[in-house]
Amino acid sequence: MGKIIAIANQKGGVGKTTTSVNLAASLGVLEKKVLLIDADPQANATSGLGLDVESIEKGTYQILEHTIKPEEAILETSSPNVHIIPAHIDLVAIEIELVDKDQREYMMKKAIESIKSEYDYILIDCAPSLGLLTLNALTAADSVMIPIQCEYFALEGLGKLLNTIKSVQKVHNTSLDIEGLLLTMYDSRLRLSNQVVEEVQKHFNEMVFKTIIQRNIRLSEAPSYGESIINYDASSKGASNYLSLAHEIIKKNS
């Protein structure tokens, strides 16, 4: 049975999509069968794995609308063992369209029920908001991973996200766990980066992944080539960080 992990944080630019794409690729290289669901209207995970967003006709929007089966939206990627349900800008409309539907928070959960057993891991790249799309992802997920940027405002908004997770646990998904907090964009030369790491580890100790994702030029370049860091430069620091994270997750879930 596949483990479903939502990668969420309502703050933009904290490394959600970078983590979704590169963790998927790393798990794939470690011979796990992975499905990445792009649940962000910006569709960066889709383009980050080399797909042409403009040509997408079947994706997350259609499966949430229940107009197609999820199998019809799944595409192969250039990363071994990694499939994707892509996104398109039309996903923007889903929040409005679902508003008056019954059980609107359960659309994702119902949609992917039939394919859950076909994958070892299903990763959901969430939009940078706490709207209906993210709520659907949290309701469908077994756990949530929270990327936290090693910057001054890192912890701002984290309380709000944790409260949202609590209310989802209470109302929609009692078995939702926190997979872990992932520190991203770490620069060891900056005192501030080190302070954020200390602060987060002190407050959340066991909840924080041991792996820290460091700032890395190659990691920033990879999406513009439509490739994961594993395909783009397997010897880079970014690749070794995400492989380490993948090992940590496999160990945690074994």
C-alpha positions, 0 to 999 in steps of 0.5 A, spaced: 500 500 500 503 506 497 504 511 503 501 518 501 505 524 503 503 531 502 509 536 501 505 543 504 507 550 507 503 556 505 509 560 505 511 560 497 519 559 496 521 555 501 522 549 497 516 545 496 516 543 489 524 542 489 523 537 494 517 534 491 521 533 484 527 531 487 525 527 493 521 523 488 527 522 483 531 520 489 526 515 491 525 512 484 533 511 483 532 507 490 528 503 486 521 505 489 515 506 485 513 513 486 507 517 483 508 525 484 501 529 484 502 536 482 496 540 486 499 547 485 496 551 479 503 554 478 505 547 475 512 547 477 513 540 479 510 538 472 515 543 468 520 541 473 520 534 470 520 536 463 513 536 461 510 541 457 505 544 461 501 548 455 500 541 452 497 538 458 489 536 457 488 531 463 491 532 470 489 534 477 484 538 475 480 533 471 481 528 477 478 532 482 472 534 478 472 526 477 471 527 469 476 522 468 480 516 472 486 517 475 490 512 471 488 516 465 492 522 467 498 519 469 504 520 465 511 517 465 517 522 466 524 522 465 526 520 472 526 512 473 520 509 477 517 516 477 510 517 474 506 524 475 499 527 475 501 533 472 497 540 473 495 546 468 493 553 470 486 551 469 487 548 476 486 555 479 478 554 478 478 548 482 477 552 489 471 556 486 468 549 483 468 545 489 466 550 494 458 548 493 460 540 492 458 535 498 464 533 501 469 537 497 475 536 502 475 528 500 475 529 492 483 528 492 482 522 497 476 519 493 480 520 486 486 516 488 483 511 492 484 506 486 491 507 484 494 507 492 496 500 492 500 501 485 506 505 488 510 505 494 510 513 495 505 518 492 507 525 493 503 531 493 506 538 491 501 543 494 500 550 492 502 555 497 496 557 500 491 553 506 485 553 501 481 547 498 487 544 494 491 544 500 486 541 504 484 536 499 491 534 499 492 533 507 485 529 507 488 524 502 495 524 505 497 519 510 502 524 513 505 531 511 512 534 510 513 541 511 519 544 508 522 550 512 527 555 509 533 557 513 531 564 513 529 570 518 521 569 517 522 561 517 517 560 523 512 565 521 506 562 519 508 555 521 503 555 527 498 557 522 499 551 518 500 546 524 493 549 526 490 547 520 493 540 520 490 539 527 483 541 525 484 536 519 486 531 524 480 532 528 475 533 522 477 530 516 483 525 517 484 522 524 490 518 522 494 524 519 501 524 521 507 529 521 512 526 517 517 531 519 520 538 518 525 539 513 530 545 513 531 547 506 536 553 503 541 552 508 547 556 508 553 554 513 556 561 512 550 565 515 549 566 522 542 566 521 541 560 517 545 556 523 540 560 528 534 558 524 536 550 525 538 551 532 531 554 533 527 549 529 531 543 532 530 546 539 522 547 538 521 540 534 527 536 536 524 529 533 520 532 528 526 535 524 529 531 519 536 529 520 538 531 513 538 539 511 538 541 504 543 546 503 543 552 498 546 549 491 547 552 484 546 546 481 539 545 485 537 552 482 539 550 475 536 543 474 528 545 473 530 550 467 532 544 464 526 540 466 530 535 470 531 533 477 537 534 480 539 526 480 538 527 472 542 533 472 548 533 476 548 526 480 555 528 483 552 535 486 551 537 493 543 537 492 543 530 489 546 527 495 542 531 500 535 529 497 538 522 496 540 522 504 532 524 505 530 519 501 534 514 505 531 517 511 524 516 509 525 509 507 528 507 513 522 511 517 517 507 514 520 500 513 
